[in-house]
Amino acid sequence: MKRTLIAIMLAAAPFTVSAANGTFKDACSMKASKTTKKAELEKMATVKHDAAKKTAQDYAGGGAVSKGGIETEDGCLIYSFHVKDSSGQTEVFVDAGNGKVLGSEKEGKFRTAMEKPVDKTKELAGAAKEATTGTPSTNQAAKK
């Protein structure tokens, strides 16, 4: 299982793109460290999850959000949501400080399929953490 996961990650590496591509590093209104816990990031954000989610859906032209939540990217505090449509999905980056869309990436069906095993692994890890510690996981994949 471990070798399979590593092989999938290595195979997916050429298809992954930096979310920011250097486009919003200086444009975001709030900064945060990559090591800050999700619960702390949520407290820092002035824009709340549901408002950012609606902004992402509107920007992508509707569709269902398959995953997403608060995170840091290039030192910026953002929300990242994957909005599905018939041709794949669009990942939309929303500033957690002012609610503005900082950028987006169109992901085709192939890239979306490549992410599924990683998402499943994260979901299982979140569930295992909850079962072991008895505390809710901050893992976005575990919250479906």
Helices and strands as residue ranges (DSSP letters): H 2-12, G 13-15, H 38-44, H 49-59, E 64-73, E 76-85, E 88-95, E 101-108, H 109-133, G 140-142
